[in-house]
Amino acid sequence: MSEQTFVTPAEVVTSDPSFMRGHGTYQEGKDIVSAVAGVVEQVNKLVTVRPLRTRYGGEIGDVVVGRITEVAQKRWKVDVNARQDGVLLLSSVNLPGGVQRRKSESDELQMRKFFTEGDMVVAEAQAFFQDGAMSLHTRSLKYGKLRNGTLVVVPPSLVLRSRSHFHTIANSVEVILGLNGYIWVCKRATKAPEEMDPDELYANVNEDISNQERETIARVCNCLQALSKRLIPIDYTVLAFAYEASLDRETKELLEPEVIEAVTTEAVARAAMVNE
Amino acid sequence: MTTVTTAVGGVASFLLFFRAVCSLFIGATSFAMSRVELLNPEGLRVDGRRANELRKLSCKLSPLQHADGSAYIEQGNTKVLAVVYGPRETRHRAQVMHDRAYINVEYLVAPFSAGERKKRSKNDKRLLELALAVKQTFDSVVMTTLHPRSQIDIYLQVLQDDGGALQASINAATLALVDAGVPMVDYVCACTGGCVDSQALLDLNHIEESSAETPDLTVAILPRSGKVTLLQMTSRVHSDQFEQMLNLAMEGCRQVHAVLDSSVRDSMQQLADQMTHR
């Protein structure tokens, strides 16, 4: 970790002509010059510079949480915290009435029945368009409309890639760690999506949420905010430990700097032990 | 940082007051040519600097957490905050460019920034012109073709104006863009130059800038290549003096670059330490 090399814009990264230039660099004569301030990374002969703070870039297969911003011709525009809005095509969502169903013109006319402006959605990055916009899909029962919860925004670089991004905490709260830095914390659904009525998948009403559940949701949100405030990389393990460490405090105490310090330090220490 | 600068400011304003009183006194007795003596026989200026000295320059990266990038800069008593959002989805359809990003600059001046309290409208022509100057400076430096169909917003807020607000804004905007991780060909470093009694001055303050007989020149350069991206002057000067002013201002830009670069390195190191050593 300690032998990180930092470069700033217009600094020559290498003059060796055998290297290829990657993201965050540009070529000037023989030199590969940095275009951003960040860390030099090298994979074989490819040299890239990764800025420490930047917008979400995205890769195919990423789980992202987003908000619908626009309903357009056969597609929804989704704010995914990236350089451009993502695109969710009507042909890449599951509609009520079976997976194999063909999309008809009447579906096009009632697109707002499925997703409308302001709805939250969890999806997977399927492909990228020529101009760099992300194409999303929700063709699995894991993905789809989000309800019964609240959004937490953290810097995208803090969310770690892991095998699963859907987790349950304290048996009552579900957390979706979107790789774009949008994290959805909600009440655990009483019904699995497979058992749901087709119309229920796109319903706009929340279930009843008890005070106890609300409290737990708030606590998880505060834990996430605390981790992000201390710039701690977030995955399920560290979040679960932060939650456990916070249990002997009141939820609102988690906003105080000393408590944030104590809780996150304990969580990181315990997570480090597990990882060893 | 703040306390140190205020102390310096306090000393500077005392000196300034002292000078002004002196020159008034001399003016009354001996019919001196100018009302305020901008460069005294010992070669000192109204705030006690020499002709080729910059004011104290200090900067801080990412003072705001919620923005993609932000920077706060103090050049003497001139204080500017720059905030960058983006690249992000364009706000208006008309601004979408299919091959590159659109850069939007808003230049705002706080009512309390100058000696006289004055509220300026957002559509003030002079502010729009300054915003345009900043936009054109960065259009050629930011690698906009990497982010087609998106928009980069740069908000500049002048909190205190003691001369050289444009140069401070450009320097602050550069830092904020670097902080936001926006790819750029180079830093853009700006500095002003002036001229009194055929002696070139560096980094004019408010008194020097507002005096009628000093021409004031703002230059922005790319330090690596030495290319000039902005050159602005509204008065007439002899070409010999212009050469002298330009060379001095460009030398000032290089000094500014050294300060900006070291503050970027410091903030990177700090961020990296926070993320690794727990």
Interface residues (C-beta under 8 A of the other chain):
Chain A: M1 Q4 F6 T8 P9 A10 G24 Y26 V33 A35 V36 A37 G38 V39 P51 L52 R53 T54 R55 T69 K77 D79 R83 Q84 D85 D131 G132 A133 R230 L231 I232 P233 T265 V268
Chain B: S62 D68 G69 G86 P87 R88 E89 H98 M143 H147 P148 R149 S150 V178 D179 A180 G181 V182 P183 M184 V185 D186 Y187 L222 P223 R224 D261 V264 R265 M268 Q269 L271 A272 Q274 M275 T276 R278
